[in-house]
């Protein structure tokens, strides 16, 4: 791959903290690239899109529905190919914030396979009674076939994490049917012994399912292979943990950005496209060997502070 693209979700610091974060950030390889690469037009997205900017870039999805990843995820988990329209079901925790419910970032929720199977086995009959086939994939991924829900618009869990879930719940003709079924699952789990045990051990209850990624085999998408991505920053950004964000950015500079910069300097690649995103936009730079020779451009992270 002579012209790789490197995508780092949430590498753009939030405006309110940007000056302080950039002043504290030690990322020499990134500083060289930002100073000597040519900036490409910025991509902007709706803050209420059904997927985050990097998800739309990776999977080529639009802004009104989550990417159809159910079938590819089933294949990745070694499950046999299936006909029909399948969604992903992810066991999650919703927490109360004043007068609304908020989806907790799934990365902060520990659930092992035995726990997940216990909850799956308890909820599966509710789906089966309505004629919906459900399958267990792994601790975090279950699947449901619902051919009549093909028009349902859903949101990725990362796009919804940390927000009022009312805005991000499934919408469309069969949204009401999903809500009714989901309510039954929630009532079933409310007093489930497993959740009582989790609470006693200081772990959040598994009190909801997140439905997304619906699609048929023909609609399925795969990650763009020409894009190299690292999602290490997502957890700290969604949690507003900017101390951890700084540490992770510096690790990425050494582990991901520096080797690609070296490849460009050594003529192992012809160019490098750098894509840095946040929740609503992607800023892009393209570096070439010729551009890196502009030694009069002092390495700097200041380009992260503004857009053209």
N, C-alpha and C positions, 0 to 999 in steps of 0.2 A: 504494500500500500504506500504509494509515493506521495500522496496528498491527504494525510489523515486529518480528521476533525476530532477535536477533544472537547467534550461537553461536560461542564461541571455545574450541576444544579445547585442553586443558592450560593454561588460564589460571588454574586453581587451583594455587597453589604447594604443594609437598609439605610435610607437617607438620613434618618435621625441619629444613627450611630456611625455613619460612614467615616467622618473625619477622624474620630477617635480610633476606630478599628484600623484604618489604613495607617495611622501614625504608629500603631503598635505592631502592625503586621510585618514580619520578616519573610519576604518571598522574593528572593533575588532573581530567580528565573522568570517568574511572572512579570517582574518589573522590567526586565529586558524586552520581553515580548510586547508588553503594552506600550512601551516607548518607541519601538522600532517597527511594529506591525501596522498595516493599514486597516483602519476601522471600516467595517462594512455597515450597511444600513441596519438599524436596530429593528427587532421584531417586537411588536407590542400586542398584548392579548387582553381580553376582558377579564377583570378581576373575579367574575362569577362564571368563568368557563368551567366546563365539566372535567377538564384535565389541566395539569400544570404545564407551563410552556415547554419544559424539557420532555414531558411525556408526549406532547403533541409532535415535537420534533422527532423523537425516537420512533414513534409508531405511526406517524403520518395521519393522525386523527384530527377531526375538526373540534370546534369549541363547544358544540351542543350535546356531545355524548362522550362517555368514556370509551377508550379504544377497545375493540373486540378481542380481548386477550384470553377469554375462557378456554377456547380450544388449544391455543399454543401452550397455555399453562398446564392443561391436562397432559399434553404430549410431553412437556418437560418433566412432569412427575411420573412418567412411564405408564400412564393410563392408556388403554387402547382407544383408537379413534372412534368418535361417536357421531352419529347423525343428529340433526336437530339444532335448535337454538338454545345455547347454554349460557348461563351466567355464573360468575364466581360468587360464592357466599363466604364472607370472612367473619369469624367470631370476633367481636370488638367490645370495647368498654365505652359507654357514654357517661360523662360526668355532668353534674348539675352546676351551672354557673348563673347565679341570680335567678332569672326567670326563663332560662332556656337550657337545652341539652347541648353538650359539646362533644364531638368525636375526639377521643384520645388517640394520639399518634400510636399506631399499632406496634411500632418498634419498642415502645415503652411497656408493652404488655407481655408478660411471660406466660406462655401456655404450652404444656408438653402434649405429646401425642395421646397419651392415655386420657388426659383431661378433655382434649378436643373430641376424642372418640366418644367419651361418655355423653357430652353435650349433643354431639351429632346423633347418636343413637336415640336420645330422648326427643329430638326435634324431627327426625326423619319421618315418623308416622304422620305428622301434621301435613307434610308436603305430599306424602303418598296417598293420603285420604282424598286429596284433591286431584290426584292423577299426575303429580309431578315427580319425575325421577330425580333422586338426589344421590350424589356420590361423594365419598370421602377421598380427598387427595392427600393432604398432610395436615399438620396441626393448625395451620393458618389458612388453608384453602380447601373449601368444599365447593360443590358444583350442583346446579339445579337446571334441569331441562324444562323450559317453559316456552314452547313454540308460539303460544298465543300472546306472549309478552314482547314480541319482537319490536314493537314500537316504543317500548319503555326507554326513557332517557335517564341515564344514571351518571354518577360522578365517581372519579377515582378517590380512594380513601385519603391519599396525600393532598388532593385539592380541598377536601372537606375538613381535614384534621385541624383542630384548634378553633373551629368556627361553629356557629349556631347550625345545628343539623337541619333545621327546618328549611333552610335555603337550598340544601344539597340533596334532599331526599329524592328518590325516583319520581319522575313525573311522566304523565302521558295517560293513555286510555286505561291501562291496567294498574295504575299507581294505587288506586283504592283497594284493589284485590291484594296487592302486595302488602299494603299497610295492615290490612285485616289479618293476613297470615302472620306477618311479623309480630303483631301485637300478641297473638296466641303463643308464639315462641317466647316472647318476653315474659308473659305471665307464667309460662311453664318453668322458665329459668329463675324467676324471682325468688322462689323459696327452695331451689334445688340444693341438695346437700353439698354438691361440689362447690357452689358459690359460697355457701356458709363456711366451708373449710377454707376457701381462698381468703375470705374476709378475716377469719381468725388468724391467718398467717400474714396479714398485712398486704395481700394482693388484691388488685381491683377485680370486682365481679365481672364475669362475662355476661353482659346483659343485653346484647343486641347483635344483629347480623348486618353486614354491609354488602349490599347487592350491587354488582357492577361488572363491567367487562363483557356484556352480552354480545353474542354473535353466532353466526352459522359457520360451518367449515369454509364456505366460500368467502366469507367476510374476514376471516382470521388474518391477523397481521403478525409480523415478527419484527423484532428490533432491527433498525437499519445497521447492517454489519459494518458499514464504513465509518460509523460514529463510535468513538471510544468514549465511554462515560464512566464516571465514578460518582456514586451517590452518597459519599461519606458525610457531606455537609448537611444533608436534609434533616437529620434528627436534631442537630443543634439549632438550625434555623427555625424549625417549626416550634421548638421549645423556647425560643428567644434566649438560648444559652450562648452568648457571644464570646465568653471566655473559651468555651470548648470549640466554638467556630474558629477562633484564631489559631488554636493548636492544630485543628484539623486542616485548615488552609495551609499552614506551614508544613505539615506532613505531606500534603498533596503537592506542594511546590517541589519538595525533594523527590517524592516517589513517582509522580506522574509528569509534571511539567518539565522538570530539569532533564529527564531522559529524552523527551521529545525535542527539547531545545538542542540538546547535544546531537541528536540525529540530524537535525536541520543544519547545524554548524558543520557536521562531518559529511554532508552530502549524501546521507543515507535516505533522506526524503527530500522532495522538491519544495514542499510548502507545508505549513501547519495552520489550520483554521481553529481558532480558539473561540468557544461559545460559553459565555457565563450568564446564568439566569437567576431570576428571583421568581416571585409568584405571578408576575404580570408581564415580564419582558425578557428578551434575550439580547445581550450585546455581543457583537461578533468582531473578531480581528483575524486578518490573514497575514501570516509572516512568511517571508521568503529569505533565501540566503542573501540576496542582494540587499534586502531591507535591513538585515542584521548588521551589515557593514556600515550603516550610518552611525558611526561611533560618536558623532557630535550630539546625538540624542541620548541624553543621560538616562539610565534606567530609573524608572519611577512608577509608583503605583497611583499617581495622581489621576490618571485617566479613568480610574474607577469612580471618581467623584462627580463626573458630569457626562452628559451625552451631547453629541454634536448639535 
